């Protein structure tokens, strides 16, 4: 009788700190670039008016660009294998 493992020796566990780090590394240059772009176009505006323009662009960029890209390209990093004995 051949014996195949019914349960895997390891499982993946989502790492929020790793995911947060990658999102931080993506958000920082994105928001910095947007600020450089938006501030000259909104000279004289109050901060709440500028953020009213910036936030929707930032959210859309994150939801449809940054987060899916991080999840796809860094899947193994944000879902590290965990030995079942460590659970």
Secondary structure in CASP SS format (residue, H / E / C, confidence):
PFRMAT SS
TARGET T0000
AUTHOR 0000-0000-0000
METHOD secondary structure of the structure
MODEL  1
X C 1.00
X C 1.00
X C 1.00
X C 1.00
X C 1.00
X C 1.00
X C 1.00
X C 1.00
X C 1.00
X E 1.00
X E 1.00
X E 1.00
X E 1.00
X E 1.00
X C 1.00
X H 1.00
X H 1.00
X H 1.00
X H 1.00
X H 1.00
X H 1.00
X H 1.00
X H 1.00
X H 1.00
X H 1.00
X H 1.00
X H 1.00
X H 1.00
X H 1.00
X H 1.00
X H 1.00
X H 1.00
X H 1.00
X H 1.00
X H 1.00
X H 1.00
X H 1.00
X H 1.00
X H 1.00
X H 1.00
X H 1.00
X C 1.00
X C 1.00
X C 1.00
X C 1.00
X C 1.00
X H 1.00
X H 1.00
X H 1.00
X H 1.00
X H 1.00
X H 1.00
X H 1.00
X H 1.00
X H 1.00
X H 1.00
X H 1.00
X H 1.00
X H 1.00
X H 1.00
X H 1.00
X H 1.00
X H 1.00
X H 1.00
X H 1.00
X H 1.00
X H 1.00
X H 1.00
X H 1.00
X H 1.00
X H 1.00
X H 1.00
X H 1.00
X C 1.00
X H 1.00
X H 1.00
X H 1.00
X H 1.00
X E 1.00
X E 1.00
X E 1.00
X E 1.00
X E 1.00
X H 1.00
X H 1.00
X H 1.00
X C 1.00
END
